[in-house]
Amino acid sequence: QVQLAESGGGLVQAGGSLRLSCAASGRTFSRYVTGWFRQAPGKEREFVASINWRRGSTYYADSVKGRFTISRDNGKNTVYLQMNSLKPEDTAVYYCAENVDGTGWNYWGQGTQVTVSS
């Protein structure tokens, strides 16, 4: 079992920045891929970014490329999502998720609210 806890959400004006954190606990000795997703009111959950713990490779949704950066801290078992140039359409609950074996997103955090005012 892997437990994930997001933090860092809040209210920010358009053009501002936030950094989200996803701290993992439990069976974290062999991590594979961690991802960030978001869900806005009335919309489906969508992929934002992911990072491969072994290779360090990263992937981003087109809507956030150039504005968001995903990174990891191996020692702290934490993944970060640095969000710059935020837009009102980035408003959503942001979730981190863990893919432990390549079969899918096995574990999810509880989410953290990000609100961007215009």
N, C-alpha and C positions, 0 to 999 in steps of 0.2 A: 504494500500500500504506500502511496505517496500522498502527502497532504500539501496543498498549495494555498498560500495566503497572499492576496494582492493588497497593495497599499499605494498611497500617493495620489489618489484621485482628488478632485475638488472643482471649484468654480474659477474660471479664468476668462479674461477678455480675449476676443479674437486677436490673433497675432502673438499671443503669449505662449508660454511653455509649461509643461508639466513632465515629471519623471515618475513613471509607475514602477513598482517593484513587485516581484513574484518570488516569495521565499518558499523553499521546499523543505519538507521534513519527512521522515520515514525511510522508505527504501530508496535512497538517493545515490547509492554507490555505483549505479550503472545507468546514467541518464543518456537519453538518446536525442530527442527533439522536444523543445518547449516552444509553445506558440502563444500569441496574443490574439484574441478575438474580441469583437464588440457587438453589442445589440442595442439599437436605438428603438425608442417606443414605436410599436406597430410594424417593426421590420424584423427580418430574420437575422439570426446571428451570422456575422461575416468574419472571414479571416482577415487579420491585420498584418501579422509578421510572425516569423519563426526563426529559430536558430538551432543548428546541430551542435551538440556538445562536443562531439569528437572532432569534427572537421572545422567547426566555427563558421560554417557557411550559413548565410542568411537569405531570407526571402521576404518580399513585401508585396502587399496589395498595391495595385497601381495608384489607388487613391491616396496613399500615404508616402509613396516613394519620394525621396528627397526631403521629406519633412520629419519622418520618424526614424529612429535608430534603435535596433534591438541589440543587446549585449548581454554577456554573462560574466559572473564572478564565481569561478570554480570553488574558491575557498569558502565562500559564503552560501554556496548552493542557491544563488539568486540570479534571476534574469530581470533585466531592466528594459523599459521602453521609454526612451527619450522622445518626447513629442514637442516639436517646435512649429512655429507658424500655424498655430491651431485655428481651425475654422468652426463656425457654428455647426456645420454638418458632421464634425467629429464628436458631437455630443452623443454619449452612449454609456452603457455599463460595459466596462472592459473586464474581460476574463482572461486568465492564463490557463493553459492546459498542457498536459504532459502526454507525449507519445513515447511509451517505454519500450515498445517492441516492434514498431513499424506497422502495427495492425490498425492503428487509429488513435484517437485522442481518448486515452484511458481515464485520466483524472482531470478534474476541473476545480478551480478556486471558486470562491463565493462571489467574486466580482467587486469592482470599485467604480463609483460613479464619476464620470467626467462631464462637466457642463461648460460649454464655451458660449459666452454671451457676445452678441453683436454690438 
